[in-house]
Amino acid sequence: SSIDEKRSESSYQKDLAKLIEKERKSLAQLEKRLQEGVVSRLGRVAKQLFAQLRAREVAEFLAEGGCPDKALHAELEAAAAAVEVAREGLRALDADALEELRVADSPPSAPVREAVEAAATLLQVRPDFAHAQARLMPRPGAFVERLLALEVGQVPAAARPRLRRFLGSAAEEGQCEATPPAAEASTAVAVALRGWVCALLRHEAAALEVEMAAECISCTPAMQAAVECICDLHGLHEVEEDLRGALLMADRFSRDAAAAGAAEEEEGEDEEVSELQDKASMVRRLVGLMEEGLKAAAKEVPKLQEGLAEPSPHADFGRRHEEVPDQLHALRDPEAPKGPHTVHAHALVRATLLISKPAVVQSAGADKGALLGEVIKSIGELYAKIQDAAIDKQAEGVTPAPDVTEAEWEQCKALVGGINGKALAQASRSFSTWHEWLSKVAELHSAKAGLLSKRNAAKQAKEQLLAINKQLDAAGLDSPFSLALMHSVAQAAKDAGQPLRRSQLCWVLERAKGDERVAISLATSQASARRALPVLRDPSLLSNFDVSAVTPAMARRVKETLSSVEALQTHLAELSALDEEAGEAVGRRVGERPQVGDTVLVLSSRDDEASRFVGMAGRLEEDDGSSQPFLVLFPSGGDYENQTWWFYEGEIEASELLAGIAEPIEHGSEATGEEGGEEGEEGDE
């Protein structure tokens, strides 16, 4: 009965309330123990830290450190000397040989071509001789100027892999000769270029070795892990690479903050560059739209010309223009009857002469007879002039007469547009065909004029874009990185609320060696790095550390860091013990597969019939490993008492809070009826 169901539901709710109250008391006790145990322990440990901290190791972590390997330093110095020798070789090249290379119509010999393409790779230009010739040799001496302007620290990271074949087997072993093999030294240009490429790559490799050695500072792994944990707890847990770089950047530019005037000037330059980039982007989009319009207009003109060159038989004015003089004579005869077509015929005459013989129209003025006489006399000539000008595919416009102006074309179009074609067709088929033909000519003129206007506009936009790009190139001459990369990193930092000045942007890109992902990570982590840096420099600040600011993600990252160092395994075990004490490491974790016997909560169900169980607690009776593996028993719940149902993975979750609430209900022997019946329920009560 409904009363019994309500009693059962009320009992279920009471049990839940008791469990919730029990958990609240447990949480209060845990909070008390947290304050008395963990927080107080944090204070004690902080005091021990101040007394025992090896500040030197922390300082070494925060510094780049010097490379102790003298052999590496010697190799770097030798590589730098080789670069200077290679540059002298470039300066000594014969100007005539370089000019011959610059104006060559076909690719040179293989050694020279390969050397030029290798140099283009270092200059981040497409390694194709023709392209390199156009980009790097626009004028005499420009090629050598570009080569000498490339600094040793500006060699692209991707250059060595791309030039592996060029460098030969020596590059595969990580070595690069400053002088090429004799077999490849076919010309002085090839020798000098190859020596320059190899010297720069040798210096790049040596500098990388020194940098890697400098990273191996004397900070012990345990101290390094401890510092990383401090950084993780201050928000740097998402920095996957170059944590030291994030701290160095925060330190460097906090110290540079005193240079306010330079910063303001820099910001002004950055704003100017940003405005230029936005303007370039807008003009680039405009050029794209213009080019699309040009393509559409360029397709329209040939269609109109084809319609004029090959008209349909009933619209061929070339066949009917000989009939025009006789019909115009009738218009001049004062005794001939005049119809509504007369005005339109005079307009047709004037429109034709405006574009073929504009001088005649000017001299005749309003004298319609003079205009009629000119057309009667020379209709064949007028038709030929206009038709030839219209179907001329080489001309940019339609010019039947050399002295016709745009104003006269506009007058012609206005007259043609005002003519009543039906009135002409009723009076004369020749007049109607004449009107159709002249309308097509006027339409063609408009199309060609529009195409020419669009071409000029597109040309101006491209010139404007070229000028903007030159300004951007000039603004980016002091950076080895592309403006697109700089803009991408700067925009990501700005979106994250960490705008960069130009000096900061160049520093972070140089630190990341042009890797966009690493550069963005460094730039966007600066707020957290500035919080962590003072604590690392003065660990006494840890006494005021806000434990409530620690997120689960930070805690997971700290545990991962501790697990990677053997000397810190004891601390990891202590953390795990604290987790167990707080109830976080017992039972099933969120997302972990429930085990048979667990109390589970139904989260959702794909089966409409099982939707009634959503939000209810039950006991997991079976897990058969199938696609629908979980059999759950619901011991209580009114009509659903002692029912079972199969659920899919993800539809249920183990619940420690509700543990014990889903114990089976055993009814008396007198119970009858389906699923307990009324008598059974009364017996239980």
N, C-alpha and C positions, 0 to 999 in steps of 0.2 A: 504494500500500500504506500501511498505518497507520504504518510506520516512516518512509516518505518524508514523510508528512503531519507527523509529529512533528518531523522535521528542518527542514521548512519553517517550522513555527510557532516552533521554537527560533531559527532565523535571524531571523525577524521580531522576536522578543523581544530578541535581541541588538542589532539595529539601534535599537530603541526605547531600550534601556538606554544606548547610545552617545549618542543625541540628548539624552536626559534629563541625562546627565552633562555634555554640552556646554552645555546651558542652565543648569545649576547653576553652572558656572564663569563663564558670562556674567553671571548674576545677582550672583555674588560680586563681579565686577569693577564692575558698576553700583552695588552698595552701597558699594564703596570710593570710587568716584567721587562718589557722593552725599555721603558723609561729608567727603571732601576738597574737593569742589567746592561743592555747594549749601549744606551746613550751614555751612562756613567762610565762604562768600559771605554767608550770612544774618548772620553776626556782623559782617562788614565793613560790610554795608549798614545794619545797626542802628546802628553807630557814626556813619556818615554821617548817618543819620536824626536822631540826637540833636544833631548839630552844625547841621543845615540845617533842621530842622523849624520850620515857622511855627506855633507853639503857639496863636497868636491864632485862626487859622482852625479848629483843632480845638475850641477853647473856644466859638467861635461856632456850630459844629455842635451842640455839647452844650447850647446855650442856646436859649431860645425867641426871643430877640432882640426888639427893639422895632420898631414900624412907623415908618419914616422919612417917610411921606407925611402931611403936615399936613392936606391936604384930607380924607383919610379919617378922621383924628382929629376934625376939625371936624364931619363928617357924623355920626360916632358920638355926639358930644356933643349935636348938634341932635336926634338920634333919642331920646337919653335924656331931653332936655327935653320932647319931644313925648309920651313915655310918662307923665311926671309930669302934664302938662296933661290927658291922657286920663284919668288916675286921679282928678284933681280933678273932671272931668266926671262920673265914676261916683259920686263921693261926693255930688255936688250933685243927683242924680236924686231925683224926687219919690217918697216912700215909698208913697203911694197908687197911683201908676202901677205901681210894682214889685209891689205886693200884688195888683193887678188881673191882672197878668201871671202871678203865681204860682198864683192860684186859677182861672184861665181854664179853662173846660170844652172849648173848641175852640181851634184854632190862631189866633193873631192875624193882623194884616195881613202881607202878604208881606215888607215891609222889616224889620219887627220879628222875624218868624219866622226870616228869613235871618240877621239879626244874632245872634240867640240861638244858632242852630245853628253859626255861625262861632265864637262864643265857646266853645261846647261842644267844637269841634275843637281849639282851643288848650288846653283843659283835659283833653283826651284822653278825652272822653265821646262816645258815639255821637251824631253830628249829626242827631238827630231831635228835634223840639220837645217831644213828649210825654215822651220819655225824658230829655231835658235838664231838663224841668220837674220830673220826679220826683227826679232825682239831684242837681240843683244848687239847687233851691228847696224844700227840705224844711220850712223855717220862714221867717218874715219876716226879711229882711236877709241871709239865707244866700248868695244869689246874688252880691251885691256883695262880700261877704267873700271868696268863692272867687276872684272876679276880681282883687281887690286883692292877694290872697296869691300870685298867680302872678308870679314874678320874671322879669326880662328874659332871664336865661340858661336858663330852663326851657321855652322855646318848642320844641315838637317839630319835628324836622327835616322831617317829612312834612307839616307844616301848610301851608306855602306852596303846594305842588302841589295839595293838596286844596281850597284856597280860591281857586284861580286864577279860577274863574268868579265867585265872590263879589267879588273885588277888581276884576274887569273888565279892560279893556285895559291899564290902568296897571300891573297886576301882571305882565302878559306881558312888559313892558319892564323889569322889575326895580325898579319904583318903586311906592310905596304912599302915597297921600295920607292925612294925619291926619284930614282932614275929608271926609265922604262927599259925593257929588254931591247937589244940592238935590232932585233927583227921588227919591232914596232916603231923604231925611230926613223921613219922614212923621210921626215922633214923636220926642220927646226921647230916649226909650229907644233907639230905633234909631240915632240920631245918636251918642249916647254909646258904645254898644256897638261901632259900626263904627269910631269914632275910636280906641277902645282896641285893637281887633284890628289896625287898620292901623299904629298906633304901635308895637306890639310886633313886628310883622313887619318894619317899617322898621328897628327897632333890631337885630333878628336878622340882617338882610341887611348892615347896616353893620358889625356885629361880625364877621361872616364875612369881609368884605372886609379888615378890619384884620388878622384872623388870617392870612389868606392872604398879605398883604403882609409880615407878620412872619416867615413861613416863608422868604421870599426874602432870606436873610441873605447876608453878603458872602463866605462860604466859597466858594472857587472850585469848579467842577465836578470838577476833577482831585482836589482835596483831599477833597471830599465822597465821591468814588468810592473814594479810598484808605481813608477812615474806614470806609466800608461794607464794604470788603474785610477790614479788621481785624475788624470785627464778625462777618462771615460766618465767618472762621476761628476765632472763639470761640463758635460755635454759634448765631448769630443769622441763619443763612442761610435759615431757614424763615419769617422775618418778612417777609411780602409788603408790608405797609403800615405806615407810621408807625414806622420804625426809631428816629427821634429820640424818639418818645413812649416807647418801651421803655427807652431810656437815661435819659430824664428821670424816669421812674417809679423806676428803680433808684436814681438819684441822690437824688431827693426822700425816699424812704422809708428809705434808708440813713442820711440825715442826721436823719430823725425818730426813729431807733431809740432815741435818748436818752430819749424820753418814754415810759419803760417803764410807769409807772403808768397813763398814759392808754391805752396799748395794751392793758394787762390789762383795764381797764374796758371798752374797746371790744370785746375778745374776748368778755368776759362778755355784753355786749349782743348780739353776733353769735350766740353760743350760744343765748341766749334767743330771738332771732328765728328761728334755725334750728329750735329745738324747737317753736316755734309753727307754723312752716311744715310740719314733719313731722306735727304733731298735726292741723293743718287738712287736710292731704292724707289722713290716716287717716279723719278724720270725714267728709270729702267722699266717700270710697269707701264708708263705712258708709251714708251717706245714699242713695247710688246703689243699694246692695243693698236697702235698706229700701223704696225706691220701686218696685223691681222686685217685691219681695214684696207690696207693696200692690196693684200692678196684678193680680197673680195672684189674691190674695184677693178683690179687688173683682169679678173675673170669676166666682168660685165662688159668691158669695152670690146673685146673680140666678138662677143655675141651680137652686139649692136652693129658692128661693122659687117658681120656675116649676113645679118638681116638686110642691110642696105645693098650689099654686093649681089646677093642671090634672093631677091624678093619673090613672093608668090606671084603667079600670073595675074591675078586680079588687082595686085597692088604694085605693079611694075610701072613706075612713072617714066622709066627709060623708053618704053614702047608708046606711051600715051602723050608725051610732051609735045609731039608734032601736031596734036589736035588742038593745043592751047591757042595758037594765033587766031584761028577761025572763030573760036568762042570768045576771045577777047575783042575781036572786031565788033562782035554784036554788042558788047558793052559800050563801045565808042559811038555806035549808031544812035543818034538821039531819038529816032523813031522806033527803035526796037523796044519791046516791052521789058520793063525792069521788074525783077522779083526780089524776094528777101535775100537771095544769094548774092546780089550785086555788091553790097557792102563788104561781105566776106571775101569775095573775089578780089576787090581792090586791096583789102588787107593782105591777101596772099601775095599779090604782086609786089606790094611795098616791102613785105618781109623778105621775099626772095632777093630783091635788089639791095636791101640793107647789108646783107652779108657777102654778096657777090660783086656789086658795084656801088659802094656807099657814096662815091663822089656824085653819081647820077642823082641819087636821092637828095643829096644836099643842094645840088643846083636846081632840081625841079621843084623842091619845096612842096607846096600843096597842090601842084598841078598834076592831077590824076591822069590826064591825057598823055602827058609826057612820059609818065611811068609806064602806062599801058603800051605806048609806042615802043619803048626800049625793050620791054619783054617780048612784044610781038616780033620785033626785029631779031632778037638774039636769044630766044628761049633755049635753043640747043646749046649755045655757048655757056649760058648760065647754068644749065643742068650739068654739063660736063665739069665745069669748074668746081661746083659744090660737091658733086659725086666723087670726083677724084680726091678732093681734100678730105672727104669724110672717110673713105676706105683706105687712106694712106696709113699703113701700120707703123711707119717709121717716125711720123710726125708726132710731137707731144700734144698738139692741139688740132683744131679744125680751122684752117685758114684759107677760105676760097679766094680772098683778095688780100694783097699784102697790107692794105691800109685799113682793114676792118678792125674795129676796136671792140672791147668788151661791152661798152655802152650800146653799141649798135647790135651786138648779139642779144643783149637783154631786151632791146626794143623788138627785135625779131621774135624772140620767145614770147613776149607779151602779146604781140599781134597774132601769132600762131595759136596761143592758148585761148584767145578770145574768139576764134573762128568757130562758127557752128557747123560741124562736119555734116550733120544730117541735112541742113539746108543746102549745102554744096552738093551732096550726093543726089538730092532730088533734082537739082538743076543740071548737073553735068558730072558724069563719071570721071572725066579727066581732071576736073577741079578737085574732086574728092580724093583721087589718087595723088594729086599734087600736094594736097594738104597732109595726107598721111606720110608721104615721103619727107616733106620738110619738117614735120613733127619729129620723125626719127632722127633727122640730122641735128635738130636742136637738142634732142635728148643725148645724142652721142657727144655733142660739144660739152654739155653739162657734165657728163661722165668723165670725159678727158680732162676738163678743167678741175673737177674734184680730185681726180687721181694725181694731177700735177701739184695741186695744193697740198694734198696729203704727203706726197713725196718731199716737198719742200719743208713741211712741218716736221716730218720724221727726220730729215737731214739736220734741221736745226736742233731737234731734241737730242740726236746722237752727238752733235758737236757740243751741246751743253753737258751731256753725260761724260764725254771725253774730258772736258775741262774740269768737271768735278772730280773725276778719277785722278787727274793729274794733281789736283789739290790734295786729295787723299794720299796719293803716293808720296807727295812732298811731306805730308804730315807724318807718314809712317816710315820715312827713310831711316830713322834712328832705331827701328825695331826690325829684327830678323823674321818676325812672325807676320802672317797674312792679316790683313785688316778684317777679313771675315772671321778668323779665329779670335782676334782681339775683341771684336764686337760681340761675338757669341758669349765669351767668358764674362765680359763686362755686363752684358744684359742679364745673365744668370745671377751674377752677384747683386745687381740692382734689384732684381725680382725677389731675392732673398733678404732684402733690407740691408745689404752690405756693399754699397756703391764703392767703386775703386777709383782712385786717382790714376793718372797715366803711369806714374812711376811704380805704383803698386801693381798695376796690370802687367807691366813689362817684367817686374820682378817675379810675379807668380807664374807667368808663362815661361820664363827662363828656368825657374826652379822645377817646373813640371816638364821641361824639355819639349814644350809644344803639345803635350798630351792634354787635350781639352777636358777630359773627365777628371784627371788629377788636378788640373788648374781650378776647375769649378769647385771641387771638394775643398781645396785650400782656401779659396776666396770666401766661400759661404760658411766656413767654420770659424771665422775670425772673432765673432762675438763670444763663442765658447772658449777660444784660445786666450782671449784677453781676460776671461774669468779665471782660467786655470793658471796662467803665467804668474800672477802675484803669489798664489799659494805655493807653487813650486819654488819660488825665490824666498818666500818666508813661510815655512810650514806651520808656524804658530797660528796662522789664520785658520788652520783646520779645526781649531777649538770652537770656532763659530760656524762650522759646517752644518748646513740645513739638511738633515737626514730625509725630511719629507719631500725634498726635491728629487730624490733618486727614483728613477723610473724602472720598471721591469727590464726594459731594453738595456739600460745602463748596468743593472745587476748581472744580467746574462753575459754581457761583454766582459765584466770584471772577472766572472768565473772562468770564462774562456781564456783570458789572459793568465790567470793564476794556474790553470791546468797545464799551460805550456811550459812552465818552469818547475823543475823537480824540487828545487829548494823551497817552493811556496806551496807544496802539496798539503802541508799541515794546516795552513790558513784556509785552503779550500775545504778540507775536512771539517774545520770549525764552522765555516759558512753552511755546509750541508747539515751539520748538527743543529745549528740555529734554525734552519729551514724546517727540519723535522720537528723541532720544539714548537715552532709556530704553526705546524700543521700543513706546511706547503709541500712536503716531500713524502707524505704518506698517502695511501690509497691510490686512486687513479688521477693523473693530471688532466687538465682540460685538453681534449683532443686525443687522449690516449685510449686505446681499445679497452672497453669494460671487460671484467672477468666474471665468470659464473659465480653467483652468490652476491654480487654487488647490488646495492640499491641504486636504481637508475631513474632518471627523469626523462620523460618523453618530450623532446623538443619540437618535433614535426612529424609528418607522415605523408607519404605519397598516396596512400590508400585513403579514399574518402571515408570508408567505413571505420578506419582506425583513428580518424581525426578526433573522436570523442575522448581518446586517451591523452591527447596533447595537454601537457601541464601536470599530468598525474605521475605519481611515483610507483614503481613496481620493483620486483626482484628478477634479476637475470637468471633464467632457469637453464638456458642452453645456448651454445654458440657452435653451429655446425659448419662454419667457414664458407657457407654458400654466399650467393649474391644478396640474399635476404637472411642473414645468419642468426639474428637475435630473437630468442623466444622469451617474452617477458610475462611474468605472472603479476596480476593486480589483486592482492589479497583483500583490499577494501575499496570502497567507492560506490556504494549503492547498487544500482543495477549491474555494475561491472565487477562485482565482488567475485574473486577467484577465477576470473576470466584470464585467458592467455592470448597473446597475439605476436605475430612475427614482424620484426622491424628491420629496415635496411641500415647500413652503416651511416653514421652521422645523424640518425634520427633520435638516438638516445645518448645519454651522457651519465657517467657515474657521478653520484652525488653523496659526499660525506655528510653534508648538512642533514639529509633526510635518512641517513642510515638508521635502520631499526624500525622505520615506520611501515615497511613493506613486508612484515612477517605474515606468514599464512594464517588464516582464520579457520579454526576447527569448530564445526557445528556439532550439536547433540545428535544422538542416534535417532531421535524422533523426527529429525528434519525430513521434510518431504517437499516435493515440487522442484522445479528446475532451478538450479544454482542457489540452493539453500532454502527456498520456499519460506512461507510465513511462519510455519510452526518452528522450523529450525532457528529462525531469527529470534522468535519469542523465547525458545529454549536457551539460546545464548544469553539473552538478556536476563 
